[in-house]
């Protein structure tokens, strides 16, 4: 097996602002596992608040490249366990390699990944289109430019409420909010009544992940479903999360790949938690990979290819929020030369 990689820097269509900061480009690492004429592709992005950079991932990759290439690849689950022990602190890089392993395995078996997982492409949720924090005027312009059945709005403080009002005045689409841990419990007490009136579909990670008492109190303040993101990094967090939230946001890089994500989704469902599939601003490769779990999901936030300019691959197809079944074998990717 041969391992290669490529660094990319994808521009956002609009400056992408959330409570943790603003970025105009997304740094990304694409990895490729080759066996004979077959190639499997994976991706992980650089995320500042997770202290992940492409430079650091490349350093680890170069240090472990020979061991990875010597590995006898049989099937992805074993490969993930090998990686988990080889680079235990590298969730994002492990995820990229695990994704590539599944793509390669699907091509070996001549099947799409979702079928290898025993799934049928039925009852898949619509993906949202994400609107970063912006003025009411900018939000209005972006909604007009991108009519969609579901929007996810990033907001931080009460100052962003005007933008939510503007969005609701303009569209009857479903609107969900992502707070990225920016609220205090007092913020929630003030804002939740108005958000109830604005018919918000769900709220993602309103308080800091460690504010357990705050989340216990918040649950009594609203009937809007609350989804855990930063508070759920993997299966080890499910017991606590199930007592505080209505669902979880599953992201491949956060939990270290398709292999653990598949297990996490099933474990969450067993605890009667709703499941959102999300992304870390990955491009076509990363978003196409997680889309293979869509038949298990209740919500989807897999819009990287819509908000980024990624011309490296064709893959997942989105029409009015609906993601069609991946075509071809493996992940269903085609490199754009």
N, C-alpha and C positions, 0 to 999 in steps of 0.2 A: 504494500500500500504506500502511495506517495502523498505527501502533505504539502500544500502550497497555500498562500494567502495573499490578499490584496487589501490595501487600505483605501477607503472611500470617504469623501466629504460631501454629503448631499445637502443642497440648499433647501430650506423651507420656503414654501410659496409666500407665507407671511411670517414676520417675526413671531416666534413661538414663546409666549410668556405664560408662566405659571407662578404659583406662590414662591417657588424655590429659585426663580430667576428667569432670564430670557436668553434665547439662542436663535441665531439666524441660519446655522448650518448644523448638520448632525454627522459627527465623526463615526465611522463604522468600519468593522473588520469583517471581511468575507474570507471564509476558509474553504478549501477544496480537498476532498479525499478522493484519490484516484486508484482504481484497480482495473488493470487491463485498459479497455476502452471506456470504462464507466467512470463517471464523476459524480460525487455527491457534494452539495454545497450547503454551507451554514453561514450564519451571521450573528454578530453581537455588536452592540453600540457602546460608545463611551458615555457614561452617565456620571456627572460631577457629584451628585449627592449620594452615589454609591461608591465614590472614590475609584471609579473604573476609567482607565484611559486606554486608547488603542496602543500607545507606546508600551505600556506595561504588559498588555496581553501579548504583544509581539515578542517581548523579552522572554516571557514564560514559554511561548510557543517555540522559539528558537532553542531554548535550553532543553526542552523535552521532545523536540522534533524527532530525533532518532529513535527514541523509545516508542513514540506513537507509530512511526512508520514500520517498526519491527513487529507491532502487535498483529496477531492473526485474527483478522476480523471475520466473525461468524454471524453474529446478529447484534442489533443495537443495544439491547439491555445489558449484555455482558460488557460491551464497549463502554457504556456509561459508567458501570461499576469500576472498570479499569481506570477511566479518567478521574472518577471521584476520588480514588486513592492516589493517583499520580499527581494531581493538581487540586487538592482538597479545598484550597482557599479561593479558587478561581471559578466562581459560579458562571460568570458571563462567558468566559472562554470555553468552559466545559459545555455550556449550552450550544455554542456555535459548532463545536465538534460533534456533539450528540445529534444536532439537526443534520449535519452533513452525513453522519452515519446512517440515519433513517432514510435520507435521500438515496444514498448508495445502495442500501439494503432493498429498498423498493424497486430500484432499477435491476438489481440482481434477481428479484422475484417477479419482475414484470407486473407489478401491481402498484396502485397509488397507496400512500401511507395510511390514509384513513381506512381503507379496506383491510390492510394488514393489522390494524387495530380492532378489526371486527365491527366497524361502524358503517352505517348506511347514510347516504346524503339526504336526510329527511329532517324536517322541522328545525332548520337552522335559523338562528336569529339574525336580524338585520344588523349590520355594523353602523355605528354612529360616525359623524364627521366632527372632528374636534375643533373647537374655537378657543384659541388662547386668550388670556386676559387682554382686553382691549377696551377702547372707549365705546359707548353705545353707538356712535356713528360708524365706527370700524366694524363692529359686530353686525350691524344692519347691512352694511355693504357686502360683507363676506357671506351672509345668509342669502342675499339676493344673487350673488355670483355662484353660490353652490347650494341650490335647493336640495334638501335631503329630508328623509322621513324621521331621522333621529339626529339630534345634536348633543355633543358633550361639551359643556362650557367649563373652562378652568376659571375659578374665582378664588380670591384670597380673603378680602375683607368686605365690610359693609359698603365700601366705596364702589364695589363691582356690581352691586345690586341693580343699579340703573341699567347696566348692560343686559342683565337677565330680563328686566322688565321690557327693554327694547326688543329683545329676541322674542319674548312671548307675544308682544303686541303685533309683531310682523308675521309670526308663523304659528300654526297649530301642531307642528311637529312635536314629537316627544323631546323633552329637554331633560338631560341629566347633568349633574354638577360634580366636579372634582375639586376638592378643597386642598389636597396635598398637605394635610396636617396643619393648615394655617389658622384654624379657629381655636378660640378658647371656649369653654362651656358657656360663658356669658355671651360671647358672639352668637352661639347657637340659640340661646334663649331669645335673643333679639331678632335674629334673621329667620328662624324656622317658621313662625306664623305667616310671614309674607310669602315664603317659598311654598308653603302649603297652598296658599291662594293662587299661586302662579302655576299650579299643577306640575310640579317637578317630579319626574319619574323616579329618580333615586339620587342619593348623595354618596359620593365616594370619599372615604378617609377624612372626615371633618376635623377630628382632633389628633393630636400627636399619638403615635402608636402606643406609648407607655402611659397615657392618661386613662387608666383603667376606671377609676372612680368617675371621671368625667363622662366616659362612654356609658357607664351604668346609668348615670343621671340623664344623659341625652336620649337614651332609648325610650324614656317615659315622656319625652317632649314632642314626639312626632310619629306619624304613621308612615312617613316616607321611608322606604327601604334604605338601609345604610350598608354600604359595601366596604369591606376591608381591602386595602391595598398594601401600604407599608406595614400594616399590622400582621399580614400573613405572608411570610417568606417561604413557607413550606409546610409539610404535614405536621411537623412538631408544634405549629402554632394553632392547629385547628381546634383543639379542646377549648382554649381560651377564647378564640375568635367566635366559636359557635354560641357562646354565652353573651356576646356583646354586639354581634353584627348579624345582618340578614343574609349576607353572601360574601364571596371573596372575588378578587380580581387576580386571575392566574396569568403570569407572564413568564415566558420561557427563560429569559436571562435571570430573572429573580429567583426561580426555583432550580435552575441549572439544566434545563433542557426539556425536550419532548418526553423523554422517558419518565422523569419524576413528575412532569406536568400531568401526564395521563393518569398516574397514580393519585396525584393530589385531587384532580377533578372527581374521580370516583369516590375518594374518601370524603370529600366535601358533600357530594350528593347523598352519601350514606348518612350524613349528619343533618340532612334536610336543608343545607345551605344552597342559596342560589349561586350560580357560577357565571362570572363574566370572563371572557377571554380578552386580554389586553396586549399592548405592545410597549416597548421602550423606544419608540420612534425608529423602529427598524424599517428598512426598505422592503423591497419586494421579497427577498429571500426569507427574512425573519417572519414577515407577516403571512406569507404563503404557508410557512411551516406550521404556525399555530392555527391557521384556518382549518387544518385537518382534524382538529378537535371540535369543530363547530357543532356537529350533531349532538354533543353532550352539553352544550352551553345554553344558558338562559339569556345572556346579553353578550354583545360583541363590541369591542373597541379596537378594531384592526384596520385602521385607516392610514397607516404609514405611507403607502403608495399614493394616497390622495393628497397628503399635505407636504410630501417631500418630492423633489425632482430626482428620481432614481431611474436612470436609463441603462442599467447594467443587465437586467433580466426582465423577461415577461413571466408572469405567473398568475396569481390570483386575479380574477376578474370581478369587478364590483359594478353593479347596475342598480341605481336607486336604492343603495344600501344592501342589496342582496348579493352575497358572494356565491358564485356558481361553483359546482363541484370541480376540483382540480382535474386538469386534463393530463393524460400521459401517465408515466410511471414515476415512482418516488414522490417527490413533492410536486412535480408538474412544472418545473422551471425550464426556461429556455434562455440561454445566454444571448445577449444582444451584442453582436460584433461591431 
